Amino acid sequence: MIPLGGLGDVGRNMTAFEINGRLLLVDCGVLFPEDDHPGVDLILPGLDAIADRLDDVVGLVLTHGHEDHIGAVPYLLRRRQDIPVYGSELTLALLNNKLREHRLRNTQLHVVDDGEQVGLEEFGLEFVAVNHSIPDAMAVAISTAAGRVLHTGDFKMDQLPMDGRLTDLRSFARLGAEGIDLFMTDSTNAEVPGFVTAERDIAPALERTFNSSSGRIIVACFSSHVHRVQQVLDAAVKHRRKVVYVGRSMVKNMGIAKELGFLTVPPNTLISLKEIDDYPPHKVVIISTGSQGEPLSALARIANREHPVIEVADDDTVVLASSLIPGNENAVYRVINGLTRLGARVVHKGNALVHVSGHAAAGELLYCYNLVRPRNVMPVHGEIRHLIANGNLAALTGVPEENIAIVEDGAVVDLAPGRPVEVVGKIDASYIFVDGSSVGELSADDLTDRKILGEEGFISIVAVVNLATASIVAGPDIHARGFVEDDRVFDDVLPQLRQVLEQGLAEGVTDPHRLQQLLRRTIGRWVNKAHQRRPMIVPVVVAS
């Protein structure tokens, strides 16, 4: 087993399983950039690690339709388009919509049902229903000559799920009785004690919100959270409000969910954004993207007064029906403050029960460990603290410490009959950055340069020299951006730059690169001493 993403961070989930030279992939998601990734659109799992082995891939299994599990599939299929992809009906419908956007049409998508078994060369697969914050999620049991693995995907154990689809604990128990050699289980909520609150328990908070609001209600949630949208639709119908979807992904995903029967929309409930002003504010509910404060999302544009249609008024209520993804806190609070400044009442997880997690808490994980009784455990999906907490839970249920593998992306983990799971190597599964149309061309050094430009500014120095006469023809001239407004601040250092350039020429330095380095060091020392700044410095010496 080689985790290519998702172990050490929350996102870009992907694992490769190898036996007898054949590869099976489970999930292929994206990680969304944080503040220290300027200009980055998406972060992909370590696809480069298997770039020269794509012909060995027998299939890709998708556990559910969230972006952090399916978002990178188009980038994988660009490299080999005929990889067979297996997943539930809703998962593959959401993926197919994404593939069309990437103009990938001749793909092999195979819908599988709960309990279905599939043989893929060295791998035998059995799909097991699990409950999550998106419908149609699945765990997968992988049988090989080296042992059987049970990979939960993302799951929880809601006993009163909105769609009536429970996590299939009977199959978990049966598989455990038959023997699970490695249990790979969701770690996201391993630090949270007890059991996750049921989705249905949100209804009273939504009801109070609808009863107390005299203006528009704006509900922001993930564009894949079908259960939450269903709850809002039901409340809107009860209170005789019309509903409008805002955000391209929300419109598309809810259309797919309705078409497949995962979302029930009563007649005459939905209106288009163009019709919103035809109804008084107290008759409208807006279901929007942007619950994580994404700068270009509908909710962020509303908060910044940049949305072309929707403006927030004093009587409006905004509900953030989601949890905070680590790293998004500042962006979310900026949106909350912006909406509050405009006069809206903001209801969020911190002041009302308007969201519950889709991930099993510690009590649920303990229950599963006792039910499955695995020989070995490898926690997945989470930061290192989540993985360690999950491993500690496994140890509490009797799994020996030497049979618990706490690893991060790129570890090569060996499973063999009769032996504890073992870390036997390490490969490069580092971030692949998507920046516009470029994939993988942006390096860590480029990000460092962008951060320096954004935080410290930019200084350029241009000089023209005559190497034959060892003299300065023009310059040095200094220009700055994001450093100081008045270039006259450099008057003190210009004589030093001219002196060091003349000295270098006098000493027979004829390489323009070496002359540029002399200029860089001189102004770098001056800037650091005089201004305590470290801007990007770009010297240019032209030889004539």
Kinemage of the C-alpha trace (Angstrom):
@kinemage 1
@onewidth
@group {chain A} dominant
@subgroup {mainchain}
@vectorlist {calphas} color= white
{ca met a 1} P 0.000 0.000 0.000
{ca ile a 2} L 1.307 3.437 -0.982
{ca pro a 3} L -0.683 6.483 0.189
{ca leu a 4} L -0.325 9.125 -2.522
{ca gly a 5} L -2.361 11.718 -0.614
{ca gly a 6} L -4.662 12.217 2.353
{ca leu a 7} L -2.331 11.004 5.109
{ca gly a 8} L -0.934 14.089 6.773
{ca asp a 9} L -3.442 16.569 5.369
{ca val a 10} L -7.220 16.782 4.890
{ca gly a 11} L -7.696 16.291 1.166
{ca arg a 12} L -6.195 14.812 -2.038
{ca asn a 13} L -7.085 11.319 -0.808
{ca met a 14} L -5.538 8.526 -2.872
{ca thr a 15} L -3.955 5.132 -2.176
{ca ala a 16} L -2.234 2.683 -4.528
{ca phe a 17} L -2.334 -1.061 -3.814
{ca glu a 18} L 0.236 -3.243 -5.555
{ca ile a 19} L 0.542 -7.017 -5.805
{ca asn a 20} L 2.394 -9.068 -8.421
{ca gly a 21} L 3.127 -5.955 -10.431
{ca arg a 22} L -0.499 -4.842 -10.764
{ca leu a 23} L -1.903 -1.639 -9.264
{ca leu a 24} L -5.336 -0.804 -7.865
{ca leu a 25} L -6.100 2.821 -7.000
{ca val a 26} L -8.632 3.915 -4.367
{ca asp a 27} L -9.864 7.515 -4.648
{ca cys a 28} L -8.186 10.391 -6.461
{ca gly a 29} L -9.065 13.712 -4.865
{ca val a 30} L -7.839 17.274 -4.604
{ca leu a 31} L -6.639 19.452 -1.756
{ca phe a 32} L -7.736 23.068 -1.773
{ca pro a 33} L -4.948 25.666 -1.420
{ca glu a 34} L -4.347 27.659 1.745
{ca asp a 35} L -2.957 31.155 2.272
{ca asp a 36} L 0.613 29.951 1.750
{ca his a 37} L -0.225 28.726 -1.776
{ca pro a 38} L -0.687 32.043 -3.636
{ca gly a 39} L -2.172 31.683 -7.108
{ca val a 40} L -2.718 27.926 -6.790
{ca asp a 41} L -6.126 26.626 -7.877
{ca leu a 42} L -5.896 22.971 -6.759
{ca ile a 43} L -3.375 20.544 -5.296
{ca leu a 44} L -3.252 17.009 -6.706
{ca pro a 45} L -2.086 13.764 -5.079
{ca gly a 46} L 1.275 12.220 -6.009
{ca leu a 47} L 0.319 11.143 -9.531
{ca asp a 48} L 3.921 11.464 -10.687
{ca ala a 49} L 4.842 8.500 -8.472
{ca ile a 50} L 2.875 6.168 -10.771
{ca ala a 51} L 3.392 8.089 -14.011
{ca asp a 52} L 5.561 5.372 -15.564
{ca arg a 53} L 3.322 2.557 -14.318
{ca leu a 54} L -0.090 3.569 -15.609
{ca asp a 55} L -0.239 0.478 -17.829
{ca asp a 56} L -0.122 -1.626 -14.636
{ca val a 57} L -3.280 0.015 -13.222
{ca val a 58} L -6.223 -2.417 -13.317
{ca gly a 59} L -8.791 0.020 -11.969
{ca leu a 60} L -9.715 3.050 -9.892
{ca val a 61} L -12.257 2.697 -7.052
{ca leu a 62} L -14.077 5.817 -5.831
{ca thr a 63} L -15.601 5.632 -2.359
{ca his a 64} L -17.856 8.705 -2.738
{ca gly a 65} L -18.368 11.917 -4.666
{ca his a 66} L -16.660 14.605 -2.604
{ca glu a 67} L -14.008 16.718 -4.313
{ca asp a 68} L -11.276 15.512 -1.981
{ca his a 69} L -11.923 11.994 -3.319
{ca ile a 70} L -12.835 12.502 -7.004
{ca gly a 71} L -11.551 15.976 -7.935
{ca ala a 72} L -8.213 14.791 -9.369
{ca val a 73} L -9.647 11.972 -11.501
{ca pro a 74} L -9.654 14.090 -14.710
{ca tyr a 75} L -5.935 14.785 -14.233
{ca leu a 76} L -5.280 11.050 -13.848
{ca leu a 77} L -7.381 10.122 -16.883
{ca arg a 78} L -5.593 12.717 -18.997
{ca arg a 79} L -2.538 10.493 -18.562
{ca arg a 80} L -4.380 7.255 -19.373
{ca gln a 81} L -7.984 7.675 -20.400
{ca asp a 82} L -9.066 4.015 -20.420
{ca ile a 83} L -8.470 3.240 -16.735
{ca pro a 84} L -11.667 1.466 -15.528
{ca val a 85} L -13.377 3.529 -12.815
{ca tyr a 86} L -15.741 1.917 -10.279
{ca gly a 87} L -18.153 3.734 -7.991
{ca ser a 88} L -21.762 4.195 -6.998
{ca glu a 89} L -24.371 5.766 -9.256
{ca leu a 90} L -24.257 9.255 -7.748
{ca thr a 91} L -20.463 9.251 -7.423
{ca leu a 92} L -19.952 8.451 -11.100
{ca ala a 93} L -22.671 10.885 -12.196
{ca leu a 94} L -20.863 13.711 -10.380
{ca leu a 95} L -17.566 12.525 -11.850
{ca asn a 96} L -18.983 12.282 -15.377
{ca asn a 97} L -20.101 15.900 -15.194
{ca lys a 98} L -16.558 16.839 -14.229
{ca leu a 99} L -15.057 14.737 -17.029
{ca arg a 100} L -17.239 16.523 -19.592
{ca glu a 101} L -15.875 19.855 -18.378
{ca his a 102} L -12.378 18.488 -19.019
{ca arg a 103} L -13.512 17.161 -22.432
{ca leu a 104} L -12.828 13.557 -21.453
{ca arg a 105} L -15.583 11.495 -23.066
{ca asn a 106} L -14.302 8.024 -23.919
{ca thr a 107} L -13.887 6.889 -20.335
{ca gln a 108} L -14.775 3.559 -18.722
{ca leu a 109} L -17.167 4.219 -15.824
{ca his a 110} L -18.692 1.180 -14.084
{ca val a 111} L -21.563 1.648 -11.628
{ca val a 112} L -21.501 -0.799 -8.698
{ca asp a 113} L -24.182 -1.472 -6.093
{ca asp a 114} L -24.039 -2.167 -2.376
{ca gly a 115} L -22.819 -5.723 -1.819
{ca glu a 116} L -21.596 -6.174 -5.389
{ca gln a 117} L -18.369 -8.100 -5.967
{ca val a 118} L -15.933 -7.377 -8.806
{ca gly a 119} L -12.770 -9.211 -9.824
{ca leu a 120} L -9.908 -7.139 -11.229
{ca glu a 121} L -7.011 -9.504 -11.987
{ca glu a 122} L -5.084 -9.792 -8.689
{ca phe a 123} L -7.786 -7.957 -6.708
{ca gly a 124} L -11.201 -9.092 -5.560
{ca leu a 125} L -13.475 -6.197 -4.575
{ca glu a 126} L -16.609 -6.118 -2.449
{ca phe a 127} L -18.507 -2.854 -2.028
{ca val a 128} L -20.183 -2.059 1.303
{ca ala a 129} L -22.706 0.723 1.970
{ca val a 130} L -21.619 3.410 4.433
{ca asn a 131} L -23.321 6.550 5.687
{ca his a 132} L -21.635 9.907 5.034
{ca ser a 133} L -22.541 13.539 4.383
{ca ile a 134} L -23.129 12.705 0.717
{ca pro a 135} L -25.438 9.912 -0.465
{ca asp a 136} L -24.256 6.674 -2.048
{ca ala a 137} L -20.906 6.419 -0.229
{ca met a 138} L -19.169 3.050 -0.047
{ca ala a 139} L -16.414 1.185 1.745
{ca val a 140} L -14.470 -1.410 -0.217
{ca ala a 141} L -13.034 -4.757 0.861
{ca ile a 142} L -9.998 -5.708 -1.222
{ca ser a 143} L -9.021 -9.387 -1.286
{ca thr a 144} L -5.556 -10.386 -2.475
{ca ala a 145} L -3.139 -13.276 -2.099
{ca ala a 146} L -1.366 -11.218 0.588
{ca gly a 147} L -4.507 -10.674 2.659
{ca arg a 148} L -7.775 -8.790 2.803
{ca val a 149} L -8.005 -5.044 3.335
{ca leu a 150} L -11.136 -3.152 4.428
{ca his a 151} L -10.987 0.509 3.378
{ca thr a 152} L -13.861 2.516 4.891
{ca gly a 153} L -13.580 5.654 2.784
{ca asp a 154} L -15.221 8.534 4.670
{ca phe a 155} L -18.033 7.271 6.885
{ca lys a 156} L -20.038 7.685 10.066
{ca met a 157} L -22.698 5.652 11.860
{ca asp a 158} L -25.796 7.879 11.823
{ca gln a 159} L -28.582 5.637 13.129
{ca leu a 160} L -31.339 7.823 11.637
{ca pro a 161} L -29.888 8.857 8.260
{ca met a 162} L -31.853 11.235 6.066
{ca asp a 163} L -32.017 8.726 3.213
{ca gly a 164} L -32.447 5.639 5.402
{ca arg a 165} L -29.159 4.181 4.142
{ca leu a 166} L -27.226 2.914 7.150
{ca thr a 167} L -23.579 1.971 7.365
{ca asp a 168} L -23.738 -1.777 6.713
{ca leu a 169} L -22.346 -2.999 10.021
{ca arg a 170} L -23.570 -6.523 9.302
{ca ser a 171} L -21.169 -6.702 6.367
{ca phe a 172} L -18.422 -5.191 8.516
{ca ala a 173} L -19.035 -7.945 11.098
{ca arg a 174} L -19.147 -10.684 8.455
{ca leu a 175} L -15.924 -9.490 6.856
{ca gly a 176} L -14.351 -9.280 10.293
{ca ala a 177} L -15.400 -12.855 11.083
{ca glu a 178} L -13.898 -14.011 7.763
{ca gly a 179} L -10.698 -12.133 8.630
{ca ile a 180} L -9.521 -8.591 7.942
{ca asp a 181} L -5.752 -8.415 7.642
{ca leu a 182} L -5.636 -4.619 7.397
{ca phe a 183} L -8.259 -2.073 8.437
{ca met a 184} L -7.851 1.352 6.793
{ca thr a 185} L -10.316 3.662 8.490
{ca asp a 186} L -11.302 7.327 8.401
{ca ser a 187} L -9.380 9.377 10.998
{ca thr a 188} L -10.860 12.854 10.543
{ca asn a 189} L -12.854 12.845 13.810
{ca ala a 190} L -10.683 10.438 15.814
{ca glu a 191} L -10.044 13.162 18.419
{ca val a 192} L -13.770 13.818 18.930
{ca pro a 193} L -15.266 11.737 21.761
{ca gly a 194} L -18.549 9.858 21.550
{ca phe a 195} L -20.781 9.583 18.505
{ca val a 196} L -21.545 12.165 15.823
{ca thr a 197} L -24.888 13.949 16.132
{ca ala a 198} L -27.583 12.690 13.764
{ca glu a 199} L -28.350 14.747 10.651
{ca arg a 200} L -32.002 14.944 11.701
{ca asp a 201} L -31.043 16.868 14.846
{ca ile a 202} L -30.333 19.922 12.701
{ca ala a 203} L -34.031 20.335 11.885
{ca pro a 204} L -34.958 22.279 15.084
{ca ala a 205} L -32.199 24.863 14.489
{ca leu a 206} L -33.325 25.326 10.885
{ca glu a 207} L -36.918 25.630 12.057
{ca arg a 208} L -35.985 28.356 14.554
{ca thr a 209} L -34.092 30.192 11.815
{ca phe a 210} L -37.065 30.122 9.457
{ca asn a 211} L -39.479 31.188 12.225
{ca ser a 212} L -37.355 34.152 13.299
{ca ser a 213} L -36.324 35.526 9.907
{ca ser a 214} L -38.371 38.305 8.334
{ca gly a 215} L -36.122 38.709 5.293
{ca arg a 216} L -34.311 36.483 2.888
{ca ile a 217} L -32.591 33.366 4.169
{ca ile a 218} L -29.271 32.448 2.586
{ca val a 219} L -27.974 28.955 3.362
{ca ala a 220} L -24.372 28.247 2.400
{ca cys a 221} L -23.237 24.634 2.260
{ca phe a 222} L -21.094 22.300 0.195
{ca ser a 223} L -22.437 21.864 -3.308
{ca ser a 224} L -22.420 18.075 -2.797
{ca his a 225} L -24.302 18.066 0.534
{ca val a 226} L -27.549 16.653 -0.803
{ca his a 227} L -28.932 15.848 2.662
{ca arg a 228} L -28.500 19.426 3.862
{ca val a 229} L -30.101 20.837 0.727
{ca gln a 230} L -33.020 18.431 1.201
{ca gln a 231} L -33.534 19.708 4.754
{ca val a 232} L -33.533 23.316 3.560
{ca leu a 233} L -35.946 22.496 0.739
{ca asp a 234} L -38.328 20.805 3.182
{ca ala a 235} L -38.201 23.787 5.552
{ca ala a 236} L -38.745 26.214 2.669
{ca val a 237} L -41.835 24.331 1.482
{ca lys a 238} L -43.230 24.269 5.003
{ca his a 239} L -42.783 28.036 5.335
{ca arg a 240} L -44.017 28.733 1.799
{ca arg a 241} L -40.763 30.124 0.504
{ca lys a 242} L -39.321 29.770 -2.981
{ca val a 243} L -35.804 28.366 -3.372
{ca val a 244} L -33.050 29.484 -5.719
{ca tyr a 245} L -29.683 27.763 -6.201
{ca val a 246} L -26.701 30.105 -6.503
{ca gly a 247} L -23.297 28.895 -7.651
{ca arg a 248} L -22.495 26.861 -10.740
{ca ser a 249} L -21.526 23.685 -8.868
{ca met a 250} L -24.635 23.888 -6.690
{ca val a 251} L -26.919 24.148 -9.713
{ca lys a 252} L -25.211 21.244 -11.500
{ca asn a 253} L -24.898 18.896 -8.530
{ca met a 254} L -28.444 19.364 -7.292
{ca gly a 255} L -29.720 18.829 -10.814
{ca ile a 256} L -27.868 15.503 -10.958
{ca ala a 257} L -29.092 14.488 -7.491
{ca lys a 258} L -32.712 15.267 -8.431
{ca glu a 259} L -32.448 13.418 -11.734
{ca leu a 260} L -31.146 10.277 -9.996
{ca gly a 261} L -33.732 10.411 -7.221
{ca phe a 262} L -31.397 11.363 -4.372
{ca leu a 263} L -33.091 14.758 -3.938
{ca thr a 264} L -36.843 15.373 -3.758
{ca val a 265} L -37.908 18.795 -4.979
{ca pro a 266} L -41.653 19.542 -4.618
{ca pro a 267} L -43.288 21.176 -7.663
{ca asn a 268} L -43.241 24.970 -7.894
{ca thr a 269} L -40.486 25.268 -5.294
{ca leu a 270} L -37.452 26.239 -7.369
{ca ile a 271} L -37.082 29.563 -9.110
{ca ser a 272} L -34.218 30.930 -11.201
{ca leu a 273} L -31.898 33.684 -10.070
{ca lys a 274} L -33.504 35.985 -12.656
{ca glu a 275} L -36.863 35.597 -10.852
{ca ile a 276} L -35.603 36.390 -7.362
{ca asp a 277} L -36.781 40.014 -7.368
{ca asp a 278} L -40.296 38.926 -8.350
{ca tyr a 279} L -40.853 37.722 -4.776
{ca pro a 280} L -40.731 39.615 -1.459
{ca pro a 281} L -37.666 38.850 0.692
{ca his a 282} L -39.618 36.831 3.272
{ca lys a 283} L -40.703 34.439 0.513
{ca val a 284} L -37.224 33.487 -0.702
{ca val a 285} L -34.490 31.059 0.369
{ca ile a 286} L -31.114 31.105 -1.372
{ca ile a 287} L -28.972 27.955 -1.273
{ca ser a 288} L -25.446 29.010 -2.076
{ca thr a 289} L -21.881 27.797 -2.364
{ca gly a 290} L -19.119 29.453 -0.354
{ca ser a 291} L -19.378 27.940 3.115
{ca gln a 292} L -15.561 27.825 3.306
{ca gly a 293} L -15.064 31.482 2.418
{ca glu a 294} L -13.732 30.756 -1.077
{ca pro a 295} L -12.877 34.179 -2.582
{ca leu a 296} L -14.754 33.631 -5.863
{ca ser a 297} L -17.752 31.829 -4.367
{ca ala a 298} L -21.258 33.264 -4.434
{ca leu a 299} L -21.342 33.934 -0.684
{ca ala a 300} L -17.988 35.743 -0.655
{ca arg a 301} L -19.124 37.963 -3.528
{ca ile a 302} L -22.353 38.701 -1.652
{ca ala a 303} L -20.369 39.622 1.475
{ca asn a 304} L -18.110 41.906 -0.589
{ca arg a 305} L -21.051 43.532 -2.421
{ca glu a 306} L -19.719 42.131 -5.693
{ca his a 307} L -22.596 39.809 -6.620
{ca pro a 308} L -24.453 41.051 -9.717
{ca val a 309} L -27.923 40.168 -8.381
{ca ile a 310} L -27.995 39.493 -4.630
{ca glu a 311} L -27.577 42.185 -1.985
{ca val a 312} L -27.827 41.579 1.756
{ca ala a 313} L -30.302 43.697 3.748
{ca asp a 314} L -30.756 44.277 7.484
{ca asp a 315} L -33.506 41.677 7.905
{ca asp a 316} L -31.663 38.888 6.080
{ca thr a 317} L -30.308 35.758 7.754
{ca val a 318} L -27.283 33.825 6.540
{ca val a 319} L -26.762 30.215 7.652
{ca leu a 320} L -23.316 28.627 7.270
{ca ala a 321} L -24.342 24.971 7.283
{ca ser a 322} L -20.876 23.416 7.308
{ca ser a 323} L -17.858 22.822 9.494
{ca leu a 324} L -14.577 24.612 9.052
{ca ile a 325} L -11.991 22.785 6.980
{ca pro a 326} L -8.578 23.336 8.633
{ca gly a 327} L -6.836 26.272 6.991
{ca asn a 328} L -10.055 28.044 5.954
{ca glu a 329} L -10.784 29.734 9.290
{ca asn a 330} L -9.577 33.218 8.337
{ca ala a 331} L -11.438 33.200 5.016
{ca val a 332} L -14.686 32.095 6.686
{ca tyr a 333} L -14.451 34.717 9.425
{ca arg a 334} L -13.810 37.408 6.806
{ca val a 335} L -17.063 36.435 5.109
{ca ile a 336} L -18.943 36.348 8.434
{ca asn a 337} L -17.650 39.801 9.328
{ca gly a 338} L -18.528 41.142 5.887
{ca leu a 339} L -22.097 39.837 6.095
{ca thr a 340} L -22.518 41.119 9.661
{ca arg a 341} L -21.238 44.542 8.622
{ca leu a 342} L -23.966 44.647 5.974
{ca gly a 343} L -26.593 44.033 8.657
{ca ala a 344} L -27.273 40.306 8.200
{ca arg a 345} L -27.712 37.899 11.088
{ca val a 346} L -25.198 35.082 10.634
{ca val a 347} L -26.011 31.648 12.045
{ca his a 348} L -23.114 29.191 12.093
{ca lys a 349} L -21.870 26.098 13.858
{ca gly a 350} L -20.424 28.217 16.655
{ca asn a 351} L -23.800 29.593 17.731
{ca ala a 352} L -26.358 27.020 16.544
{ca leu a 353} L -26.627 23.344 15.610
{ca val a 354} L -26.738 23.927 11.852
{ca his a 355} L -24.166 21.311 10.833
{ca val a 356} L -23.018 17.875 11.893
{ca ser a 357} L -19.903 16.100 10.727
{ca gly a 358} L -19.860 13.355 8.129
{ca his a 359} L -16.994 11.519 9.828
{ca ala a 360} L -17.079 8.881 12.562
{ca ala a 361} L -16.103 10.095 16.031
{ca ala a 362} L -14.024 8.107 18.514
{ca gly a 363} L -16.970 6.109 19.877
{ca glu a 364} L -17.940 4.962 16.394
{ca leu a 365} L -14.361 4.029 15.536
{ca leu a 366} L -14.037 1.996 18.731
{ca tyr a 367} L -17.266 0.201 17.864
{ca cys a 368} L -15.915 -0.663 14.404
{ca tyr a 369} L -12.593 -1.910 15.757
{ca asn a 370} L -14.403 -4.207 18.169
{ca leu a 371} L -16.722 -5.360 15.393
{ca val a 372} L -14.076 -6.005 12.734
{ca arg a 373} L -11.234 -7.202 14.988
{ca pro a 374} L -8.541 -6.482 12.370
{ca arg a 375} L -5.075 -8.035 12.551
{ca asn a 376} L -3.433 -4.799 11.410
{ca val a 377} L -4.522 -1.162 11.255
{ca met a 378} L -3.459 1.756 9.060
{ca pro a 379} L -5.401 4.971 9.839
{ca val a 380} L -6.171 7.112 6.781
{ca his a 381} L -7.669 10.515 5.925
{ca gly a 382} L -6.430 13.210 8.277
{ca glu a 383} L -3.579 15.231 9.651
{ca ile a 384} L -0.889 13.438 11.658
{ca arg a 385} L -2.664 14.177 14.953
{ca his a 386} L -5.821 12.525 13.631
{ca leu a 387} L -3.895 9.469 12.434
{ca ile a 388} L -2.165 9.051 15.800
{ca ala a 389} L -5.449 9.470 17.697
{ca asn a 390} L -7.039 6.807 15.491
{ca gly a 391} L -4.109 4.468 16.054
{ca asn a 392} L -4.454 4.959 19.817
{ca leu a 393} L -8.104 3.908 19.576
{ca ala a 394} L -7.078 0.740 17.764
{ca ala a 395} L -4.552 -0.020 20.507
{ca leu a 396} L -7.257 0.409 23.170
{ca thr a 397} L -9.277 -2.375 21.517
{ca gly a 398} L -6.353 -4.787 21.634
{ca val a 399} L -4.533 -4.302 18.343
{ca pro a 400} L -0.801 -4.695 19.124
{ca glu a 401} L 1.228 -1.521 18.634
{ca glu a 402} L 3.553 -3.239 16.161
{ca asn a 403} L 0.475 -3.991 14.018
{ca ile a 404} L -0.524 -0.308 13.777
{ca ala a 405} L 1.079 1.674 10.934
{ca ile a 406} L 0.999 5.449 11.428
{ca val a 407} L 2.358 6.751 8.142
{ca glu a 408} L 2.160 9.796 5.913
{ca asp a 409} L 2.025 10.262 2.165
{ca gly a 410} L 4.641 8.378 0.206
{ca ala a 411} L 5.254 5.579 2.713
{ca val a 412} L 5.486 2.089 1.221
{ca val a 413} L 3.629 -0.265 3.547
{ca asp a 414} L 4.013 -4.029 3.206
{ca leu a 415} L 1.292 -6.538 4.095
{ca ala a 416} L 2.210 -10.223 4.031
{ca pro a 417} L 0.560 -13.325 5.516
{ca gly a 418} L 1.438 -14.002 9.154
{ca arg a 419} L 3.516 -10.829 9.649
{ca pro a 420} L 2.713 -7.441 11.188
{ca val a 421} L 2.216 -4.630 8.714
{ca glu a 422} L 5.575 -3.001 7.979
{ca val a 423} L 6.886 0.238 6.486
{ca val a 424} L 9.505 -0.838 3.950
{ca gly a 425} L 10.263 2.291 1.958
{ca lys a 426} L 9.418 5.827 0.925
{ca ile a 427} L 8.596 7.436 -2.423
{ca asp a 428} L 7.965 11.018 -3.502
{ca ala a 429} L 4.245 11.821 -3.224
{ca ser a 430} L 4.679 15.572 -2.958
{ca tyr a 431} L 2.131 18.186 -3.994
{ca ile a 432} L 1.335 18.749 -7.655
{ca phe a 433} L 0.037 22.295 -8.100
{ca val a 434} L -2.621 23.276 -10.626
{ca asp a 435} L -2.265 26.916 -11.648
{ca gly a 436} L -4.696 27.857 -14.382
{ca ser a 437} L -4.029 25.544 -17.295
{ca ser a 438} L -0.612 24.435 -16.026
{ca val a 439} L -0.331 21.216 -14.035
{ca gly a 440} L 2.833 20.392 -12.118
{ca glu a 441} L 4.863 23.250 -13.600
{ca leu a 442} L 4.671 25.351 -10.437
{ca ser a 443} L 7.397 24.460 -7.919
{ca ala a 444} L 7.832 25.137 -4.221
{ca asp a 445} L 10.467 27.720 -5.162
{ca asp a 446} L 7.922 29.504 -7.349
{ca leu a 447} L 5.508 29.678 -4.398
{ca thr a 448} L 8.291 31.068 -2.221
{ca asp a 449} L 8.945 33.745 -4.835
{ca arg a 450} L 5.231 34.611 -4.966
{ca lys a 451} L 5.051 34.937 -1.198
{ca ile a 452} L 8.135 37.172 -1.161
{ca leu a 453} L 6.622 39.342 -3.903
{ca gly a 454} L 3.350 39.601 -1.995
{ca glu a 455} L 4.859 40.240 1.419
{ca glu a 456} L 8.206 41.986 0.822
{ca gly a 457} L 7.994 43.582 -2.605
{ca phe a 458} L 10.237 43.648 -5.686
{ca ile a 459} L 13.385 45.587 -6.584
{ca ser a 460} L 15.009 45.586 -10.030
{ca ile a 461} L 18.440 46.995 -10.856
{ca val a 462} L 19.514 47.595 -14.454
{ca ala a 463} L 23.015 48.547 -15.575
{ca val a 464} L 24.781 48.599 -18.950
{ca val a 465} L 28.547 48.004 -19.011
{ca asn a 466} L 31.282 48.032 -21.652
{ca leu a 467} L 33.509 45.020 -21.034
{ca ala a 468} L 36.174 46.195 -23.495
{ca thr a 469} L 36.756 49.456 -21.618
{ca ala a 470} L 35.716 48.057 -18.182
{ca ser a 471} L 33.323 50.963 -17.726
{ca ile a 472} L 29.681 51.641 -16.878
{ca val a 473} L 27.702 52.885 -19.880
{ca ala a 474} L 24.358 53.473 -18.123
{ca gly a 475} L 22.846 53.038 -14.692
{ca pro a 476} L 22.569 51.420 -12.347
{ca asp a 477} L 18.882 52.323 -12.287
{ca ile a 478} L 16.581 51.028 -9.530
{ca his a 479} L 12.835 50.404 -9.750
{ca ala a 480} L 10.660 48.970 -6.983
{ca arg a 481} L 7.113 47.670 -6.588
{ca gly a 482} L 5.439 46.876 -3.293
{ca phe a 483} L 8.470 48.136 -1.365
{ca val a 484} L 8.333 51.929 -1.183
{ca glu a 485} L 6.317 54.507 -3.068
{ca asp a 486} L 9.216 56.889 -3.748
{ca asp a 487} L 12.267 55.523 -5.606
{ca arg a 488} L 14.333 58.403 -4.163
{ca val a 489} L 14.789 56.264 -1.053
{ca phe a 490} L 17.490 54.432 -3.058
{ca asp a 491} L 19.626 57.573 -3.528
{ca asp a 492} L 21.796 56.515 -0.571
{ca val a 493} L 22.679 53.112 -2.019
{ca leu a 494} L 23.219 54.082 -5.673
{ca pro a 495} L 26.822 55.230 -5.114
{ca gln a 496} L 27.585 51.899 -3.389
{ca leu a 497} L 26.160 49.970 -6.336
{ca arg a 498} L 28.156 52.022 -8.832
{ca gln a 499} L 31.320 51.555 -6.770
{ca val a 500} L 30.976 47.755 -6.469
{ca leu a 501} L 30.272 47.490 -10.207
{ca glu a 502} L 33.298 49.613 -11.131
{ca gln a 503} L 35.481 47.598 -8.754
{ca gly a 504} L 34.345 44.308 -10.290
{ca leu a 505} L 35.066 45.544 -13.795
{ca ala a 506} L 38.464 46.854 -12.703
{ca glu a 507} L 39.309 43.435 -11.278
{ca gly a 508} L 38.589 41.802 -14.642
{ca val a 509} L 35.130 40.374 -13.946
{ca thr a 510} L 33.563 39.899 -17.391
{ca asp a 511} L 30.724 37.481 -16.589
{ca pro a 512} L 27.430 39.467 -16.430
{ca his a 513} L 26.036 36.891 -13.967
{ca arg a 514} L 28.875 37.519 -11.495
{ca leu a 515} L 28.364 41.290 -11.832
{ca gln a 516} L 24.654 40.791 -11.139
{ca gln a 517} L 25.485 38.849 -7.975
{ca leu a 518} L 27.690 41.734 -6.762
{ca leu a 519} L 24.754 44.114 -7.191
{ca arg a 520} L 22.336 41.686 -5.515
{ca arg a 521} L 24.503 41.226 -2.420
{ca thr a 522} L 25.183 44.929 -2.037
{ca ile a 523} L 21.592 46.113 -2.192
{ca gly a 524} L 20.416 43.076 -0.208
{ca arg a 525} L 22.649 44.025 2.729
{ca trp a 526} L 21.535 47.666 2.494
{ca val a 527} L 17.826 46.866 2.382
{ca asn a 528} L 18.085 44.449 5.308
{ca lys a 529} L 20.034 46.927 7.453
{ca ala a 530} L 18.096 50.081 6.556
{ca his a 531} L 14.552 48.672 6.245
{ca gln a 532} L 14.546 45.175 7.833
{ca arg a 533} L 12.960 43.822 4.660
{ca arg a 534} L 13.829 40.984 2.282
{ca pro a 535} L 12.268 41.848 -1.086
{ca met a 536} L 12.853 39.925 -4.286
{ca ile a 537} L 15.887 41.457 -5.988
{ca val a 538} L 16.372 41.064 -9.743
{ca pro a 539} L 19.618 42.604 -11.048
{ca val a 540} L 20.209 42.844 -14.797
{ca val a 541} L 23.631 43.668 -16.252
{ca val a 542} L 23.744 44.152 -20.023
{ca ala a 543} L 27.200 43.872 -21.605
{ca ser a 544} L 27.930 45.917 -24.723
